[in-house]
Amino acid sequence: MGYAAARGGLSAIKSAEDLVRRLRDDDPSQTLDTDQFTGRLRLLVDRVMGEAGLWAPELAAMAIRQAEGDNIEAVHLLRAYKSTLPRIAVAKVIDADEIVAERRVVPAFRKPGGPQLLGRSTDYTARMLDPRHDATVSQSRSTIDSDLHTNGSEQTPSAPTMTRMSQVLRDMHLLVDRRRADDPDPFDITRMPARPPAPRSARLSTMARAETGALIGQWYRNILGPDGYLHEVTLGEVRHGSLPLVAQHPVTGGDVKFGEIRVTEVEAIEDLNGVEEDRGSFDVGYGMCLGHNERKAIAMANLDIACHRDGSRSSLEQSILMTTDGLDSAGFLEHLKLPHYVTFRSMIERKVAVRRARGQV
């Protein structure tokens, strides 16, 4: 493609960037601290970290502030920063059963193994705009917290035992066993692009870093049949909690816990009814992403099992690997705003040449 510099050159470009900074930062009364983002806009911060592939709440908050709330731009800033960091170690593999759950719901079973924890959620209330002032809301919340502490209603067992729904089905001999005896290294999508056919780890990594809306769009299109009816979807369980980060000490060789990350984990149960499938069993798809982002994890789990069932007969894997990254798609779209004088001029000249050949000029 042909490009030409913006009219006004470098001076105009610098002035445009300066205008953004002045309108964003010059009024002290409008300054937003990073803790306001991490505290009150936690889901936005989690989404940016997940799509950037970097667990750094304060940096994500800084990126959101700098991007003026533009999610894709904030992800771009965070990924660009991540690319400058050295890789000093590789974390050890952590068993997902070590998650310390803050929330756990099991839609498929009324009485699952272990407690259901509703946690922090608005899933069970009407979506109505609350016009109350923040101070009123904070006062009400303080009253609720006090009542719960007094009545002991908020007390939950520490580290409760939670049997996975996949294990329940396995114990009932109703689950196809696709566990592998080997443990291959995961595909690193940050060092090489994933192209079909790709290993499962590449698909899961791509979806974990995908733009949330794009992934939900892929999920919805996958479950919506050509007749307009939705494919039946069942969730085994949805979890949100903290996982430890462990690495090997370079001197002692021992395991060292150096932090925690919050993750969302989902198991999706699939009813096998294909001609070549075991119709007496279920299968399970899996999804896990950074932060509290249940929509993405649910879409991941369903698309994971859909890719396995479709195999090479479907373009679903290609679509997931090549169209769900927010920076890829938005970057191509955004570049259309750059000057394309040369390209469009050549298009005009071709049209004029065609009309001249037809004797229309």
Contacts in CASP RR format, 6 or more apart in sequence:
PFRMAT RR
TARGET T0000
AUTHOR 0000-0000-0000
METHOD contacts of the structure
MODEL  1
MGYAAARGGLSAIKSAEDLVRRLRDDDPSQTLDTDQFTGRLRLLVDRVMG
EAGLWAPELAAMAIRQAEGDNIEAVHLLRAYKSTLPRIAVAKVIDADEIV
AERRVVPAFRKPGGPQLLGRSTDYTARMLDPRHDATVSQSRSTIDSDLHT
NGSEQTPSAPTMTRMSQVLRDMHLLVDRRRADDPDPFDITRMPARPPAPR
SARLSTMARAETGALIGQWYRNILGPDGYLHEVTLGEVRHGSLPLVAQHP
VTGGDVKFGEIRVTEVEAIEDLNGVEEDRGSFDVGYGMCLGHNERKAIAM
ANLDIACHRDGSRSSLEQSILMTTDGLDSAGFLEHLKLPHYVTFRSMIER
KVAVRRARGQV
1 340 0 8 1.000
1 342 0 8 1.000
1 343 0 8 1.000
2 340 0 8 1.000
2 341 0 8 1.000
2 342 0 8 1.000
2 343 0 8 1.000
3 338 0 8 1.000
3 339 0 8 1.000
3 340 0 8 1.000
3 341 0 8 1.000
3 342 0 8 1.000
3 343 0 8 1.000
4 339 0 8 1.000
4 341 0 8 1.000
4 342 0 8 1.000
5 339 0 8 1.000
6 12 0 8 1.000
6 13 0 8 1.000
6 338 0 8 1.000
6 339 0 8 1.000
7 339 0 8 1.000
20 68 0 8 1.000
24 66 0 8 1.000
24 68 0 8 1.000
25 31 0 8 1.000
32 65 0 8 1.000
34 58 0 8 1.000
34 61 0 8 1.000
34 62 0 8 1.000
34 65 0 8 1.000
35 61 0 8 1.000
36 61 0 8 1.000
37 44 0 8 1.000
37 45 0 8 1.000
37 60 0 8 1.000
37 61 0 8 1.000
37 64 0 8 1.000
37 65 0 8 1.000
38 45 0 8 1.000
38 57 0 8 1.000
38 58 0 8 1.000
38 60 0 8 1.000
38 61 0 8 1.000
39 45 0 8 1.000
41 61 0 8 1.000
41 64 0 8 1.000
42 292 0 8 1.000
43 292 0 8 1.000
43 293 0 8 1.000
44 64 0 8 1.000
44 69 0 8 1.000
44 71 0 8 1.000
45 57 0 8 1.000
45 60 0 8 1.000
45 61 0 8 1.000
45 64 0 8 1.000
46 262 0 8 1.000
46 290 0 8 1.000
46 291 0 8 1.000
46 292 0 8 1.000
46 293 0 8 1.000
47 71 0 8 1.000
47 212 0 8 1.000
47 293 0 8 1.000
47 296 0 8 1.000
48 60 0 8 1.000
48 63 0 8 1.000
48 64 0 8 1.000
48 71 0 8 1.000
48 74 0 8 1.000
48 75 0 8 1.000
48 78 0 8 1.000
49 55 0 8 1.000
49 56 0 8 1.000
49 57 0 8 1.000
49 60 0 8 1.000
49 78 0 8 1.000
49 290 0 8 1.000
49 291 0 8 1.000
50 208 0 8 1.000
50 209 0 8 1.000
50 289 0 8 1.000
50 290 0 8 1.000
50 291 0 8 1.000
50 293 0 8 1.000
51 71 0 8 1.000
51 75 0 8 1.000
51 209 0 8 1.000
51 210 0 8 1.000
51 211 0 8 1.000
51 212 0 8 1.000
51 326 0 8 1.000
52 60 0 8 1.000
52 63 0 8 1.000
52 74 0 8 1.000
52 75 0 8 1.000
52 78 0 8 1.000
52 79 0 8 1.000
52 82 0 8 1.000
52 209 0 8 1.000
53 78 0 8 1.000
53 79 0 8 1.000
53 82 0 8 1.000
53 208 0 8 1.000
53 209 0 8 1.000
53 290 0 8 1.000
54 60 0 8 1.000
54 78 0 8 1.000
54 79 0 8 1.000
54 81 0 8 1.000
54 82 0 8 1.000
55 261 0 8 1.000
55 290 0 8 1.000
56 78 0 8 1.000
59 78 0 8 1.000
59 81 0 8 1.000
60 74 0 8 1.000
60 78 0 8 1.000
63 73 0 8 1.000
63 74 0 8 1.000
63 75 0 8 1.000
63 77 0 8 1.000
63 78 0 8 1.000
63 81 0 8 1.000
64 71 0 8 1.000
64 74 0 8 1.000
66 74 0 8 1.000
66 77 0 8 1.000
67 73 0 8 1.000
67 74 0 8 1.000
67 76 0 8 1.000
67 77 0 8 1.000
72 211 0 8 1.000
72 326 0 8 1.000
72 327 0 8 1.000
72 330 0 8 1.000
75 211 0 8 1.000
75 326 0 8 1.000
75 327 0 8 1.000
76 327 0 8 1.000
79 327 0 8 1.000
89 247 0 8 1.000
89 248 0 8 1.000
89 250 0 8 1.000
90 247 0 8 1.000
91 245 0 8 1.000
91 246 0 8 1.000
91 247 0 8 1.000
92 246 0 8 1.000
92 247 0 8 1.000
92 248 0 8 1.000
92 255 0 8 1.000
93 183 0 8 1.000
94 243 0 8 1.000
94 244 0 8 1.000
94 245 0 8 1.000
94 246 0 8 1.000
96 243 0 8 1.000
96 265 0 8 1.000
96 288 0 8 1.000
97 164 0 8 1.000
98 243 0 8 1.000
98 244 0 8 1.000
99 239 0 8 1.000
99 241 0 8 1.000
99 242 0 8 1.000
99 243 0 8 1.000
99 263 0 8 1.000
99 265 0 8 1.000
100 159 0 8 1.000
100 241 0 8 1.000
100 242 0 8 1.000
100 243 0 8 1.000
101 117 0 8 1.000
101 160 0 8 1.000
101 162 0 8 1.000
101 239 0 8 1.000
101 240 0 8 1.000
101 241 0 8 1.000
102 117 0 8 1.000
102 119 0 8 1.000
102 120 0 8 1.000
102 240 0 8 1.000
102 241 0 8 1.000
102 242 0 8 1.000
102 262 0 8 1.000
103 117 0 8 1.000
103 118 0 8 1.000
103 119 0 8 1.000
103 120 0 8 1.000
103 121 0 8 1.000
103 238 0 8 1.000
103 239 0 8 1.000
103 240 0 8 1.000
103 241 0 8 1.000
104 115 0 8 1.000
104 116 0 8 1.000
104 117 0 8 1.000
104 162 0 8 1.000
104 237 0 8 1.000
104 238 0 8 1.000
104 239 0 8 1.000
104 240 0 8 1.000
105 116 0 8 1.000
105 117 0 8 1.000
105 118 0 8 1.000
105 237 0 8 1.000
105 238 0 8 1.000
106 112 0 8 1.000
106 116 0 8 1.000
106 165 0 8 1.000
106 236 0 8 1.000
106 237 0 8 1.000
106 238 0 8 1.000
107 234 0 8 1.000
107 235 0 8 1.000
107 236 0 8 1.000
107 237 0 8 1.000
107 238 0 8 1.000
108 165 0 8 1.000
108 234 0 8 1.000
108 235 0 8 1.000
108 236 0 8 1.000
108 237 0 8 1.000
108 269 0 8 1.000
109 165 0 8 1.000
109 168 0 8 1.000
109 236 0 8 1.000
112 162 0 8 1.000
112 163 0 8 1.000
112 165 0 8 1.000
112 168 0 8 1.000
112 237 0 8 1.000
113 161 0 8 1.000
113 162 0 8 1.000
113 163 0 8 1.000
113 168 0 8 1.000
114 160 0 8 1.000
114 161 0 8 1.000
114 162 0 8 1.000
114 163 0 8 1.000
115 156 0 8 1.000
115 157 0 8 1.000
115 160 0 8 1.000
115 162 0 8 1.000
117 156 0 8 1.000
118 124 0 8 1.000
120 292 0 8 1.000
130 137 0 8 1.000
132 140 0 8 1.000
147 153 0 8 1.000
148 154 0 8 1.000
162 239 0 8 1.000
164 237 0 8 1.000
164 267 0 8 1.000
165 236 0 8 1.000
165 237 0 8 1.000
165 267 0 8 1.000
165 269 0 8 1.000
166 175 0 8 1.000
166 236 0 8 1.000
166 267 0 8 1.000
166 284 0 8 1.000
169 175 0 8 1.000
169 269 0 8 1.000
169 282 0 8 1.000
169 284 0 8 1.000
170 177 0 8 1.000
174 280 0 8 1.000
174 281 0 8 1.000
174 282 0 8 1.000
175 281 0 8 1.000
175 282 0 8 1.000
175 283 0 8 1.000
175 284 0 8 1.000
176 272 0 8 1.000
176 278 0 8 1.000
176 281 0 8 1.000
176 282 0 8 1.000
176 283 0 8 1.000
178 283 0 8 1.000
178 308 0 8 1.000
184 199 0 8 1.000
184 201 0 8 1.000
186 201 0 8 1.000
186 205 0 8 1.000
187 194 0 8 1.000
187 198 0 8 1.000
187 199 0 8 1.000
187 201 0 8 1.000
187 202 0 8 1.000
187 205 0 8 1.000
188 205 0 8 1.000
189 202 0 8 1.000
189 205 0 8 1.000
189 206 0 8 1.000
189 209 0 8 1.000
194 202 0 8 1.000
194 203 0 8 1.000
194 205 0 8 1.000
194 206 0 8 1.000
194 321 0 8 1.000
195 321 0 8 1.000
195 322 0 8 1.000
196 317 0 8 1.000
196 318 0 8 1.000
196 321 0 8 1.000
197 312 0 8 1.000
197 317 0 8 1.000
198 317 0 8 1.000
198 321 0 8 1.000
200 304 0 8 1.000
200 308 0 8 1.000
202 321 0 8 1.000
203 303 0 8 1.000
203 304 0 8 1.000
203 307 0 8 1.000
203 317 0 8 1.000
203 320 0 8 1.000
203 321 0 8 1.000
204 286 0 8 1.000
204 287 0 8 1.000
204 288 0 8 1.000
204 300 0 8 1.000
204 304 0 8 1.000
206 320 0 8 1.000
206 321 0 8 1.000
206 324 0 8 1.000
206 325 0 8 1.000
207 215 0 8 1.000
207 287 0 8 1.000
207 289 0 8 1.000
207 296 0 8 1.000
207 299 0 8 1.000
207 300 0 8 1.000
207 303 0 8 1.000
207 304 0 8 1.000
207 320 0 8 1.000
207 324 0 8 1.000
208 287 0 8 1.000
208 288 0 8 1.000
208 289 0 8 1.000
208 290 0 8 1.000
208 296 0 8 1.000
208 300 0 8 1.000
209 325 0 8 1.000
210 296 0 8 1.000
210 320 0 8 1.000
210 324 0 8 1.000
210 325 0 8 1.000
210 326 0 8 1.000
211 324 0 8 1.000
211 325 0 8 1.000
211 326 0 8 1.000
211 329 0 8 1.000
211 330 0 8 1.000
212 293 0 8 1.000
212 295 0 8 1.000
212 296 0 8 1.000
213 295 0 8 1.000
214 323 0 8 1.000
214 324 0 8 1.000
214 325 0 8 1.000
214 326 0 8 1.000
214 329 0 8 1.000
215 296 0 8 1.000
215 299 0 8 1.000
215 300 0 8 1.000
215 303 0 8 1.000
215 320 0 8 1.000
215 324 0 8 1.000
216 295 0 8 1.000
216 296 0 8 1.000
216 299 0 8 1.000
217 299 0 8 1.000
218 299 0 8 1.000
218 303 0 8 1.000
218 316 0 8 1.000
218 319 0 8 1.000
218 320 0 8 1.000
218 323 0 8 1.000
218 324 0 8 1.000
219 298 0 8 1.000
219 299 0 8 1.000
219 302 0 8 1.000
219 303 0 8 1.000
222 231 0 8 1.000
222 302 0 8 1.000
222 303 0 8 1.000
222 306 0 8 1.000
222 316 0 8 1.000
223 230 0 8 1.000
223 231 0 8 1.000
223 233 0 8 1.000
223 302 0 8 1.000
224 230 0 8 1.000
224 231 0 8 1.000
225 231 0 8 1.000
232 271 0 8 1.000
233 268 0 8 1.000
233 302 0 8 1.000
234 268 0 8 1.000
234 269 0 8 1.000
234 270 0 8 1.000
234 271 0 8 1.000
235 266 0 8 1.000
235 267 0 8 1.000
235 268 0 8 1.000
235 269 0 8 1.000
235 298 0 8 1.000
235 301 0 8 1.000
236 266 0 8 1.000
236 267 0 8 1.000
236 268 0 8 1.000
236 269 0 8 1.000
236 284 0 8 1.000
237 266 0 8 1.000
237 267 0 8 1.000
238 264 0 8 1.000
238 265 0 8 1.000
238 266 0 8 1.000
238 294 0 8 1.000
238 297 0 8 1.000
238 298 0 8 1.000
239 264 0 8 1.000
239 265 0 8 1.000
239 266 0 8 1.000
240 262 0 8 1.000
240 263 0 8 1.000
240 264 0 8 1.000
240 265 0 8 1.000
240 291 0 8 1.000
240 292 0 8 1.000
240 294 0 8 1.000
241 262 0 8 1.000
241 263 0 8 1.000
241 264 0 8 1.000
242 260 0 8 1.000
242 261 0 8 1.000
242 262 0 8 1.000
242 263 0 8 1.000
243 260 0 8 1.000
243 261 0 8 1.000
243 262 0 8 1.000
243 263 0 8 1.000
244 257 0 8 1.000
244 259 0 8 1.000
244 260 0 8 1.000
245 257 0 8 1.000
245 258 0 8 1.000
245 259 0 8 1.000
245 260 0 8 1.000
245 261 0 8 1.000
246 255 0 8 1.000
246 256 0 8 1.000
246 257 0 8 1.000
246 258 0 8 1.000
247 255 0 8 1.000
247 256 0 8 1.000
247 258 0 8 1.000
248 254 0 8 1.000
248 255 0 8 1.000
248 256 0 8 1.000
249 255 0 8 1.000
249 256 0 8 1.000
261 290 0 8 1.000
261 291 0 8 1.000
262 290 0 8 1.000
262 291 0 8 1.000
262 292 0 8 1.000
263 288 0 8 1.000
263 289 0 8 1.000
263 290 0 8 1.000
263 291 0 8 1.000
264 288 0 8 1.000
264 289 0 8 1.000
264 291 0 8 1.000
264 292 0 8 1.000
264 293 0 8 1.000
264 294 0 8 1.000
264 296 0 8 1.000
264 297 0 8 1.000
265 286 0 8 1.000
265 287 0 8 1.000
265 288 0 8 1.000
265 297 0 8 1.000
266 286 0 8 1.000
266 287 0 8 1.000
266 288 0 8 1.000
266 294 0 8 1.000
266 297 0 8 1.000
266 298 0 8 1.000
266 300 0 8 1.000
266 301 0 8 1.000
267 284 0 8 1.000
267 285 0 8 1.000
267 286 0 8 1.000
267 287 0 8 1.000
267 301 0 8 1.000
268 284 0 8 1.000
268 285 0 8 1.000
268 286 0 8 1.000
268 287 0 8 1.000
268 298 0 8 1.000
268 301 0 8 1.000
268 302 0 8 1.000
268 304 0 8 1.000
268 305 0 8 1.000
269 282 0 8 1.000
269 283 0 8 1.000
269 284 0 8 1.000
269 285 0 8 1.000
270 282 0 8 1.000
270 283 0 8 1.000
270 284 0 8 1.000
270 285 0 8 1.000
270 305 0 8 1.000
270 309 0 8 1.000
271 282 0 8 1.000
272 278 0 8 1.000
272 279 0 8 1.000
272 280 0 8 1.000
272 281 0 8 1.000
272 282 0 8 1.000
272 283 0 8 1.000
272 309 0 8 1.000
273 279 0 8 1.000
277 309 0 8 1.000
283 305 0 8 1.000
283 308 0 8 1.000
283 309 0 8 1.000
284 305 0 8 1.000
285 301 0 8 1.000
285 302 0 8 1.000
285 304 0 8 1.000
285 305 0 8 1.000
285 308 0 8 1.000
286 300 0 8 1.000
286 301 0 8 1.000
286 304 0 8 1.000
287 297 0 8 1.000
287 300 0 8 1.000
287 301 0 8 1.000
287 304 0 8 1.000
288 297 0 8 1.000
288 300 0 8 1.000
289 296 0 8 1.000
289 297 0 8 1.000
289 300 0 8 1.000
303 316 0 8 1.000
303 320 0 8 1.000
306 316 0 8 1.000
307 314 0 8 1.000
307 316 0 8 1.000
307 317 0 8 1.000
307 320 0 8 1.000
310 316 0 8 1.000
310 317 0 8 1.000
311 317 0 8 1.000
322 328 0 8 1.000
323 329 0 8 1.000
352 361 0 8 1.000
355 361 0 8 1.000
END
